[in-house]
Amino acid sequence: MMEKDSKIYVAGHRGMVGSAIVRELLRQGYTNIITRTHKQLDLIDQKAVADFFASEKPEYVFLAAAKVGGIEANRMALADFMYDNMMLEMNVINSAWKNGVKKLEFLGSSCIYPRMAPQPMPESCLLTSELEKTNEAYALAKISGLKYCEFLNRQYGTDYISVMPTNLYGPNDNYHPSHSHVLPALIRRFHEAKIQGLASVVCWGDGSPLREFLYVDDLANLCVFLMNNYSGNETVNAGTGKELSIKELTELVAGVVGYKGAIEWDKDMPNGTPRKLLDVSKATALGWTYKTELLDGIRLTYADFLSNPMRAER
């Protein structure tokens, strides 16, 4: 159980997940939060990470740093996604172990589960069949991170846990037109189409894939809850247990943004995994449930987009 003055390191505090975890820790009254920008500490640099842990000696670690992107980014930079994510994970987790960190929480992704996993996907389906090829490199890196945590627990008695979120969205998201996830990409596309008065917007695939979305501040609330209330080798799924089609999502986003034109589908472009719904019964049994409904979350995220000065450059 973290004390209010426990020394807590949040890796990736400028990202969407890390910044939400910092907000949640502050909201709950934690006072001793350590952060480092990428410029101050390159997590891919093994010696730099080792030196940081040796000098700072954090008691608790939230590992939310990652190289992330949507289907196109993953498809075009397979080697980069695998190398960067595996290196930063291994460096942080290994240095945490060597420096006696009391507890570490590793943030993964639902893409670790097989492409044709049973739906909803239970934690136990990990590594039971092949992965979705469009994000295989990222998934393999995330699987390696959570397995390293499990193996340290088994070999050395550490208390390292992992959380697997569904599709996330919210403040501080990346709104890049081609290197972001589906919901923020749609927000930007429909906003720009509205401003430019475009008659139609083209979206990838046929709109049929089913997806689940969790507001990032709800994830952060779960992350702090699990740090204080869960220990175990099996990961914990983080989601809402609800899904909708990409077509339904585009219509919701267009409505929030106020875009009145037509939505067209480019069926020559990939859909990605047909369905991705997490089984969240484990988190529910632990006593946690999400709070933010999708429509409310999209409204909050669009407000963040409008106030985000970096959106044009990211």
TAHU-V891127 format. One record per backbone hydrogen bond with DSSP energy under -1.0 kcal/mol. NH is the residue of the N-H (numbers start at 1). CO is the residue of the C=O. E is the energy in kcal/mol with one decimal. If there is no record, write none. Layout:
NH,CO,E  NH,CO,E
//
This chain:
6,3,-1.6  8,32,-2.6  9,60,-3.0  10,34,-2.1  11,62,-2.5  15,12,-1.4  19,15,-2.3  20,16,-1.3  21,17,-2.2  22,18,-2.3  23,19,-2.2  24,20,-2.4  25,21,-2.6  26,22,-2.4  27,23,-2.4  28,24,-1.9  29,26,-1.3  30,25,-2.7  31,4,-2.9  34,8,-3.6  41,37,-2.2  45,42,-2.0  49,45,-2.2  50,46,-2.4  51,47,-2.7  52,48,-2.1  53,49,-2.4  54,50,-2.2  55,51,-1.9  56,52,-2.8  57,53,-2.0  59,7,-2.3  60,7,-2.0  61,103,-2.0  62,9,-2.6  63,105,-3.2  64,11,-1.7  64,62,-1.2  74,70,-2.5  75,71,-2.4  76,72,-2.1  77,73,-1.3  81,77,-2.5  82,78,-2.0  83,79,-2.8  84,80,-2.4  85,81,-1.4  86,82,-2.3  87,83,-2.7  88,84,-2.1  89,85,-2.0  90,86,-2.4  91,87,-2.4  92,88,-2.1  93,89,-2.9  94,90,-2.3  95,91,-2.1  96,92,-2.3  97,93,-2.2  98,94,-2.5  99,95,-1.4  100,97,-1.5  101,96,-2.6  102,59,-1.6  103,59,-1.4  105,61,-2.8  106,161,-2.9  107,63,-1.9  108,163,-3.2  110,165,-1.6  112,109,-1.7  113,110,-1.6  115,130,-2.3  117,114,-1.5  121,277,-3.5  125,122,-1.8  126,123,-1.2  128,125,-1.6  135,132,-1.1  136,133,-1.1  139,135,-2.4  140,136,-2.8  141,137,-1.8  142,138,-2.3  143,139,-2.7  144,140,-2.1  145,141,-1.9  146,142,-2.3  147,143,-2.4  148,144,-2.2  149,145,-1.8  150,146,-2.1  151,147,-2.9  152,148,-2.4  153,149,-2.1  154,150,-2.3  155,151,-2.8  156,152,-2.9  157,153,-1.4  161,104,-2.7  163,106,-2.7  164,236,-2.6  166,238,-2.2  169,214,-1.3  173,170,-1.1  185,181,-2.1  186,182,-2.3  187,183,-2.1  188,184,-2.2  189,185,-2.5  190,186,-2.9  191,187,-2.1  192,188,-2.7  193,189,-2.2  194,190,-2.2  195,191,-2.4  196,192,-2.5  198,193,-2.3  201,262,-2.2  203,264,-2.9  205,266,-1.9  210,274,-2.4  211,244,-3.0  214,167,-3.0  216,169,-2.8  218,215,-1.2  219,215,-1.6  220,216,-2.4  221,217,-1.7  222,218,-2.0  223,219,-2.7  224,220,-2.1  225,221,-2.0  226,222,-3.1  227,223,-2.1  228,224,-1.4  229,225,-1.3  230,226,-2.4  236,162,-1.7  238,164,-2.6  244,211,-2.3  246,209,-2.0  247,207,-2.4  249,245,-2.3  250,246,-2.7  251,247,-1.8  252,248,-2.0  253,249,-2.8  254,250,-2.7  255,251,-1.9  256,252,-2.2  257,253,-2.8  258,254,-2.0  259,254,-2.1  262,199,-2.7  264,201,-3.0  266,203,-3.0  267,265,-1.1  269,266,-1.7  276,210,-1.4  279,121,-2.7  284,280,-2.2  285,281,-2.4  286,282,-1.5  287,284,-1.2  288,283,-2.2  297,293,-2.5  298,294,-2.8  299,295,-1.9  300,296,-2.2  301,297,-2.4  302,298,-2.7  303,299,-1.9  304,300,-1.7  305,301,-2.5  306,302,-2.4  307,303,-1.2  308,305,-1.3  311,308,-1.5  313,310,-1.2  314,310,-1.5
//
